Amino acid sequence: MKRILALSALCLALGAQAQTALPTSQAKKDLVNRILVLQQPDVEMLAKNLAQEPAGRMLQEAGRVLQSQVAEDKRDAIARSLEASARKYVDEAIPLVRERAVKLAPSTIGTALEERFTEEELKGLIAWLESPTFKKYQQVAPEIQRNFMQKLVTDARPVIEPKLKALEESVRATLMSTGSGGSSAPPAAAAPAGKTPAKAASK
């Protein structure tokens, strides 16, 4: 589930099989511009998530290294240092990605809307985006998503953690057999319930 339901629909349109572009007009361009304004907060949210994702992955990997290769009395200090570095990255990266996302939207989302939707369809889309029902959905969707993710983490942990552990052991054994001695952290994917030393800061 995504808070940005409307953009999800547009992404499906962008990925659909090529179609003949519909006629365009200034009236249609105006409607598309109005939709882009309505969707700008969601475009910015996509950019924010995109900027934060690498920091989150790195902190997850670092958390596994801390648990397996760093003395317990040093973990907290190192975790705080990693958190500060991640926060600095996020604070610098989010505005850069957000700016590019807003600039890119007209030539991607806007072009797809203009080519594949009629004026009447665009008017209908605007009515939906401005409707009280959709606005209510946007308000409650984050809570719904959080609850879903919490339930999913709890439910998936018993089946995912053993597989992740087996993968880490396999990677470690492979590294040791090649003479690395297992000194590097295994590049395993994070389990849904994997702990991190800290979370990347968000704006």
C-alpha positions as protocol buffer text, in pm:
chain_id: "A"
residue {
  index: 1
  type: MET
  ca { x: 0 y: 0 z: 0 }
}
residue {
  index: 2
  type: LYS
  ca { x: 130 y: 342 z: -84 }
}
residue {
  index: 3
  type: ARG
  ca { x: 25 y: 684 z: 29 }
}
residue {
  index: 4
  type: ILE
  ca { x: 74 y: 798 z: -326 }
}
residue {
  index: 5
  type: LEU
  ca { x: -208 y: 601 z: -485 }
}
residue {
  index: 6
  type: ALA
  ca { x: -251 y: 845 z: -769 }
}
residue {
  index: 7
  type: LEU
  ca { x: 114 y: 829 z: -871 }
}
residue {
  index: 8
  type: SER
  ca { x: 101 y: 451 z: -862 }
}
residue {
  index: 9
  type: ALA
  ca { x: -174 y: 464 z: -1122 }
}
residue {
  index: 10
  type: LEU
  ca { x: 30 y: 703 z: -1333 }
}
residue {
  index: 11
  type: CYS
  ca { x: 335 y: 478 z: -1314 }
}
residue {
  index: 12
  type: LEU
  ca { x: 123 y: 196 z: -1452 }
}
residue {
  index: 13
  type: ALA
  ca { x: 29 y: 423 z: -1738 }
}
residue {
  index: 14
  type: LEU
  ca { x: 395 y: 506 z: -1799 }
}
residue {
  index: 15
  type: GLY
  ca { x: 484 y: 138 z: -1810 }
}
residue {
  index: 16
  type: ALA
  ca { x: 195 y: 32 z: -2029 }
}
residue {
  index: 17
  type: GLN
  ca { x: 240 y: -87 z: -2383 }
}
residue {
  index: 18
  type: ALA
  ca { x: 303 y: 194 z: -2628 }
}
residue {
  index: 19
  type: GLN
  ca { x: -13 y: 360 z: -2752 }
}
residue {
  index: 20
  type: THR
  ca { x: -91 y: 620 z: -3013 }
}
residue {
  index: 21
  type: ALA
  ca { x: -67 y: 963 z: -2853 }
}
residue {
  index: 22
  type: LEU
  ca { x: -399 y: 1142 z: -2819 }
}
residue {
  index: 23
  type: PRO
  ca { x: -442 y: 1490 z: -2965 }
}
residue {
  index: 24
  type: THR
  ca { x: -322 y: 1769 z: -2740 }
}
residue {
  index: 25
  type: SER
  ca { x: -441 y: 2123 z: -2681 }
}
residue {
  index: 26
  type: GLN
  ca { x: -370 y: 2415 z: -2453 }
}
residue {
  index: 27
  type: ALA
  ca { x: -673 y: 2319 z: -2245 }
}
residue {
  index: 28
  type: LYS
  ca { x: -528 y: 1972 z: -2197 }
}
residue {
  index: 29
  type: LYS
  ca { x: -187 y: 2116 z: -2104 }
}
residue {
  index: 30
  type: ASP
  ca { x: -354 y: 2334 z: -1843 }
}
residue {
  index: 31
  type: LEU
  ca { x: -532 y: 2033 z: -1695 }
}
residue {
  index: 32
  type: VAL
  ca { x: -208 y: 1836 z: -1682 }
}
residue {
  index: 33
  type: ASN
  ca { x: -32 y: 2124 z: -1509 }
}
residue {
  index: 34
  type: ARG
  ca { x: -309 y: 2134 z: -1251 }
}
residue {
  index: 35
  type: ILE
  ca { x: -263 y: 1762 z: -1183 }
}
residue {
  index: 36
  type: LEU
  ca { x: 112 y: 1807 z: -1146 }
}
residue {
  index: 37
  type: VAL
  ca { x: 54 y: 2078 z: -886 }
}
residue {
  index: 38
  type: LEU
  ca { x: -186 y: 1850 z: -697 }
}
residue {
  index: 39
  type: GLN
  ca { x: 65 y: 1566 z: -710 }
}
residue {
  index: 40
  type: GLN
  ca { x: 379 y: 1765 z: -626 }
}
residue {
  index: 41
  type: PRO
  ca { x: 374 y: 1666 z: -256 }
}
residue {
  index: 42
  type: ASP
  ca { x: 369 y: 1301 z: -359 }
}
residue {
  index: 43
  type: VAL
  ca { x: 648 y: 1352 z: -612 }
}
residue {
  index: 44
  type: GLU
  ca { x: 851 y: 1511 z: -334 }
}
residue {
  index: 45
  type: MET
  ca { x: 773 y: 1218 z: -103 }
}
residue {
  index: 46
  type: LEU
  ca { x: 897 y: 975 z: -369 }
}
residue {
  index: 47
  type: ALA
  ca { x: 1217 y: 1176 z: -395 }
}
residue {
  index: 48
  type: LYS
  ca { x: 1261 y: 1174 z: -17 }
}
residue {
  index: 49
  type: ASN
  ca { x: 1218 y: 797 z: 1 }
}
residue {
  index: 50
  type: LEU
  ca { x: 1462 y: 750 z: -285 }
}
residue {
  index: 51
  type: ALA
  ca { x: 1724 y: 966 z: -115 }
}
residue {
  index: 52
  type: GLN
  ca { x: 1684 y: 790 z: 221 }
}
residue {
  index: 53
  type: GLU
  ca { x: 1692 y: 433 z: 91 }
}
residue {
  index: 54
  type: PRO
  ca { x: 2070 y: 397 z: 40 }
}
residue {
  index: 55
  type: ALA
  ca { x: 2142 y: 530 z: 390 }
}
residue {
  index: 56
  type: GLY
  ca { x: 1895 y: 285 z: 538 }
}
residue {
  index: 57
  type: ARG
  ca { x: 2052 y: -7 z: 355 }
}
residue {
  index: 58
  type: MET
  ca { x: 2402 y: 93 z: 465 }
}
residue {
  index: 59
  type: LEU
  ca { x: 2294 y: 124 z: 827 }
}
residue {
  index: 60
  type: GLN
  ca { x: 2138 y: -220 z: 813 }
}
residue {
  index: 61
  type: GLU
  ca { x: 2460 y: -368 z: 679 }
}
residue {
  index: 62
  type: ALA
  ca { x: 2661 y: -176 z: 938 }
}
residue {
  index: 63
  type: GLY
  ca { x: 2435 y: -310 z: 1213 }
}
residue {
  index: 64
  type: ARG
  ca { x: 2521 y: -667 z: 1117 }
}
residue {
  index: 65
  type: VAL
  ca { x: 2891 y: -582 z: 1119 }
}
residue {
  index: 66
  type: LEU
  ca { x: 2862 y: -423 z: 1463 }
}
residue {
  index: 67
  type: GLN
  ca { x: 2690 y: -729 z: 1604 }
}
residue {
  index: 68
  type: SER
  ca { x: 2934 y: -979 z: 1459 }
}
residue {
  index: 69
  type: GLN
  ca { x: 3271 y: -805 z: 1450 }
}
residue {
  index: 70
  type: VAL
  ca { x: 3279 y: -517 z: 1701 }
}
residue {
  index: 71
  type: ALA
  ca { x: 3324 y: -546 z: 2075 }
}
residue {
  index: 72
  type: GLU
  ca { x: 3002 y: -484 z: 2268 }
}
residue {
  index: 73
  type: ASP
  ca { x: 3144 y: -193 z: 2469 }
}
residue {
  index: 74
  type: LYS
  ca { x: 3226 y: -4 z: 2149 }
}
residue {
  index: 75
  type: ARG
  ca { x: 2901 y: -61 z: 1958 }
}
residue {
  index: 76
  type: ASP
  ca { x: 2699 y: 230 z: 2096 }
}
residue {
  index: 77
  type: ALA
  ca { x: 2962 y: 492 z: 2016 }
}
residue {
  index: 78
  type: ILE
  ca { x: 3013 y: 358 z: 1665 }
}
residue {
  index: 79
  type: ALA
  ca { x: 2637 y: 340 z: 1609 }
}
residue {
  index: 80
  type: ARG
  ca { x: 2599 y: 706 z: 1710 }
}
residue {
  index: 81
  type: SER
  ca { x: 2876 y: 803 z: 1470 }
}
residue {
  index: 82
  type: LEU
  ca { x: 2710 y: 609 z: 1188 }
}
residue {
  index: 83
  type: GLU
  ca { x: 2377 y: 773 z: 1269 }
}
residue {
  index: 84
  type: ALA
  ca { x: 2532 y: 1119 z: 1246 }
}
residue {
  index: 85
  type: SER
  ca { x: 2690 y: 1037 z: 911 }
}
residue {
  index: 86
  type: ALA
  ca { x: 2362 y: 902 z: 779 }
}
residue {
  index: 87
  type: ARG
  ca { x: 2173 y: 1209 z: 898 }
}
residue {
  index: 88
  type: LYS
  ca { x: 2421 y: 1439 z: 727 }
}
residue {
  index: 89
  type: TYR
  ca { x: 2386 y: 1246 z: 402 }
}
residue {
  index: 90
  type: VAL
  ca { x: 2006 y: 1252 z: 418 }
}
residue {
  index: 91
  type: ASP
  ca { x: 1993 y: 1623 z: 499 }
}
residue {
  index: 92
  type: GLU
  ca { x: 2208 y: 1698 z: 195 }
}
residue {
  index: 93
  type: ALA
  ca { x: 2058 y: 1443 z: -44 }
}
residue {
  index: 94
  type: ILE
  ca { x: 1685 y: 1502 z: 3 }
}
residue {
  index: 95
  type: PRO
  ca { x: 1677 y: 1862 z: -129 }
}
residue {
  index: 96
  type: LEU
  ca { x: 1889 y: 1765 z: -431 }
}
residue {
  index: 97
  type: VAL
  ca { x: 1672 y: 1469 z: -530 }
}
residue {
  index: 98
  type: ARG
  ca { x: 1351 y: 1658 z: -454 }
}
residue {
  index: 99
  type: GLU
  ca { x: 1453 y: 1945 z: -684 }
}
residue {
  index: 100
  type: ARG
  ca { x: 1529 y: 1706 z: -969 }
}
residue {
  index: 101
  type: ALA
  ca { x: 1206 y: 1513 z: -918 }
}
residue {
  index: 102
  type: VAL
  ca { x: 993 y: 1827 z: -942 }
}
residue {
  index: 103
  type: LYS
  ca { x: 1177 y: 1937 z: -1257 }
}
residue {
  index: 104
  type: LEU
  ca { x: 1146 y: 1592 z: -1415 }
}
residue {
  index: 105
  type: ALA
  ca { x: 775 y: 1541 z: -1346 }
}
residue {
  index: 106
  type: PRO
  ca { x: 638 y: 1755 z: -1636 }
}
residue {
  index: 107
  type: SER
  ca { x: 843 y: 1571 z: -1900 }
}
residue {
  index: 108
  type: THR
  ca { x: 758 y: 1224 z: -1765 }
}
residue {
  index: 109
  type: ILE
  ca { x: 432 y: 1213 z: -1571 }
}
residue {
  index: 110
  type: GLY
  ca { x: 299 y: 1521 z: -1749 }
}
residue {
  index: 111
  type: THR
  ca { x: 384 y: 1392 z: -2096 }
}
residue {
  index: 112
  type: ALA
  ca { x: 225 y: 1052 z: -2025 }
}
residue {
  index: 113
  type: LEU
  ca { x: -94 y: 1217 z: -1902 }
}
residue {
  index: 114
  type: GLU
  ca { x: -111 y: 1446 z: -2201 }
}
residue {
  index: 115
  type: GLU
  ca { x: -56 y: 1165 z: -2451 }
}
residue {
  index: 116
  type: ARG
  ca { x: -279 y: 898 z: -2298 }
}
residue {
  index: 117
  type: PHE
  ca { x: -572 y: 1081 z: -2138 }
}
residue {
  index: 118
  type: THR
  ca { x: -850 y: 1281 z: -2294 }
}
residue {
  index: 119
  type: GLU
  ca { x: -956 y: 1617 z: -2154 }
}
residue {
  index: 120
  type: GLU
  ca { x: -1263 y: 1458 z: -1997 }
}
residue {
  index: 121
  type: GLU
  ca { x: -1051 y: 1188 z: -1834 }
}
residue {
  index: 122
  type: LEU
  ca { x: -812 y: 1449 z: -1699 }
}
residue {
  index: 123
  type: LYS
  ca { x: -1105 y: 1644 z: -1555 }
}
residue {
  index: 124
  type: GLY
  ca { x: -1226 y: 1324 z: -1390 }
}
residue {
  index: 125
  type: LEU
  ca { x: -881 y: 1260 z: -1246 }
}
residue {
  index: 126
  type: ILE
  ca { x: -867 y: 1613 z: -1105 }
}
residue {
  index: 127
  type: ALA
  ca { x: -1210 y: 1568 z: -949 }
}
residue {
  index: 128
  type: TRP
  ca { x: -1087 y: 1248 z: -782 }
}
residue {
  index: 129
  type: LEU
  ca { x: -763 y: 1405 z: -656 }
}
residue {
  index: 130
  type: GLU
  ca { x: -958 y: 1699 z: -512 }
}
residue {
  index: 131
  type: SER
  ca { x: -1236 y: 1486 z: -365 }
}
residue {
  index: 132
  type: PRO
  ca { x: -1287 y: 1459 z: 12 }
}
residue {
  index: 133
  type: THR
  ca { x: -1262 y: 1081 z: -18 }
}
residue {
  index: 134
  type: PHE
  ca { x: -915 y: 1089 z: -169 }
}
residue {
  index: 135
  type: LYS
  ca { x: -798 y: 1356 z: 77 }
}
residue {
  index: 136
  type: LYS
  ca { x: -921 y: 1137 z: 363 }
}
residue {
  index: 137
  type: TYR
  ca { x: -736 y: 841 z: 213 }
}
residue {
  index: 138
  type: GLN
  ca { x: -414 y: 1043 z: 207 }
}
residue {
  index: 139
  type: GLN
  ca { x: -460 y: 1131 z: 574 }
}
residue {
  index: 140
  type: VAL
  ca { x: -520 y: 776 z: 697 }
}
residue {
  index: 141
  type: ALA
  ca { x: -293 y: 588 z: 456 }
}
residue {
  index: 142
  type: PRO
  ca { x: 33 y: 640 z: 655 }
}
residue {
  index: 143
  type: GLU
  ca { x: -125 y: 489 z: 967 }
}
residue {
  index: 144
  type: ILE
  ca { x: -269 y: 201 z: 766 }
}
residue {
  index: 145
  type: GLN
  ca { x: 70 y: 138 z: 607 }
}
residue {
  index: 146
  type: ARG
  ca { x: 251 y: 147 z: 943 }
}
residue {
  index: 147
  type: ASN
  ca { x: 8 y: -101 z: 1095 }
}
residue {
  index: 148
  type: PHE
  ca { x: 40 y: -328 z: 794 }
}
residue {
  index: 149
  type: MET
  ca { x: 422 y: -319 z: 804 }
}
residue {
  index: 150
  type: GLN
  ca { x: 427 y: -396 z: 1177 }
}
residue {
  index: 151
  type: LYS
  ca { x: 202 y: -696 z: 1125 }
}
residue {
  index: 152
  type: LEU
  ca { x: 407 y: -809 z: 825 }
}
residue {
  index: 153
  type: VAL
  ca { x: 736 y: -788 z: 1016 }
}
residue {
  index: 154
  type: THR
  ca { x: 593 y: -995 z: 1302 }
}
residue {
  index: 155
  type: ASP
  ca { x: 440 y: -1248 z: 1069 }
}
residue {
  index: 156
  type: ALA
  ca { x: 741 y: -1284 z: 834 }
}
residue {
  index: 157
  type: ARG
  ca { x: 1018 y: -1292 z: 1098 }
}
residue {
  index: 158
  type: PRO
  ca { x: 996 y: -1668 z: 1178 }
}
residue {
  index: 159
  type: VAL
  ca { x: 1031 y: -1771 z: 813 }
}
residue {
  index: 160
  type: ILE
  ca { x: 1279 y: -1505 z: 699 }
}
residue {
  index: 161
  type: GLU
  ca { x: 1535 y: -1499 z: 979 }
}
residue {
  index: 162
  type: PRO
  ca { x: 1644 y: -1864 z: 940 }
}
residue {
  index: 163
  type: LYS
  ca { x: 1688 y: -1814 z: 565 }
}
residue {
  index: 164
  type: LEU
  ca { x: 1887 y: -1495 z: 620 }
}
residue {
  index: 165
  type: LYS
  ca { x: 2109 y: -1670 z: 875 }
}
residue {
  index: 166
  type: ALA
  ca { x: 2170 y: -1957 z: 633 }
}
residue {
  index: 167
  type: LEU
  ca { x: 2260 y: -1710 z: 358 }
}
residue {
  index: 168
  type: GLU
  ca { x: 2503 y: -1523 z: 583 }
}
residue {
  index: 169
  type: GLU
  ca { x: 2670 y: -1848 z: 686 }
}
residue {
  index: 170
  type: SER
  ca { x: 2699 y: -1955 z: 324 }
}
residue {
  index: 171
  type: VAL
  ca { x: 2853 y: -1624 z: 221 }
}
residue {
  index: 172
  type: ARG
  ca { x: 3091 y: -1630 z: 518 }
}
residue {
  index: 173
  type: ALA
  ca { x: 3201 y: -1984 z: 433 }
}
residue {
  index: 174
  type: THR
  ca { x: 3260 y: -1883 z: 72 }
}
residue {
  index: 175
  type: LEU
  ca { x: 3471 y: -1585 z: 179 }
}
residue {
  index: 176
  type: MET
  ca { x: 3676 y: -1798 z: 416 }
}
residue {
  index: 177
  type: SER
  ca { x: 3736 y: -2059 z: 148 }
}
residue {
  index: 178
  type: THR
  ca { x: 3883 y: -1793 z: -80 }
}
residue {
  index: 179
  type: GLY
  ca { x: 4127 y: -1682 z: 187 }
}
residue {
  index: 180
  type: SER
  ca { x: 3953 y: -1363 z: 303 }
}
residue {
  index: 181
  type: GLY
  ca { x: 3912 y: -1508 z: 650 }
}
residue {
  index: 182
  type: GLY
  ca { x: 3559 y: -1372 z: 666 }
}
residue {
  index: 183
  type: SER
  ca { x: 3682 y: -1030 z: 766 }
}
residue {
  index: 184
  type: SER
  ca { x: 3434 y: -854 z: 540 }
}
residue {
  index: 185
  type: ALA
  ca { x: 3070 y: -823 z: 626 }
}
residue {
  index: 186
  type: PRO
  ca { x: 2856 y: -1062 z: 419 }
}
residue {
  index: 187
  type: PRO
  ca { x: 2652 y: -867 z: 166 }
}
residue {
  index: 188
  type: ALA
  ca { x: 2325 y: -1026 z: 270 }
}
residue {
  index: 189
  type: ALA
  ca { x: 1988 y: -861 z: 231 }
}
residue {
  index: 190
  type: ALA
  ca { x: 1824 y: -728 z: 544 }
}
residue {
  index: 191
  type: ALA
  ca { x: 1544 y: -928 z: 703 }
}
residue {
  index: 192
  type: PRO
  ca { x: 1213 y: -748 z: 756 }
}
residue {
  index: 193
  type: ALA
  ca { x: 1281 y: -738 z: 1129 }
}
residue {
  index: 194
  type: GLY
  ca { x: 1652 y: -659 z: 1101 }
}
residue {
  index: 195
  type: LYS
  ca { x: 1775 y: -407 z: 1353 }
}
residue {
  index: 196
  type: THR
  ca { x: 1987 y: -112 z: 1256 }
}
residue {
  index: 197
  type: PRO
  ca { x: 2224 y: 84 z: 1476 }
}
residue {
  index: 198
  type: ALA
  ca { x: 2016 y: 390 z: 1398 }
}
residue {
  index: 199
  type: LYS
  ca { x: 1761 y: 515 z: 1154 }
}
residue {
  index: 200
  type: ALA
  ca { x: 1840 y: 769 z: 887 }
}
residue {
  index: 201
  type: ALA
  ca { x: 1703 y: 1105 z: 979 }
}
residue {
  index: 202
  type: SER
  ca { x: 1404 y: 1233 z: 789 }
}
residue {
  index: 203
  type: LYS
  ca { x: 1286 y: 1577 z: 731 }
}
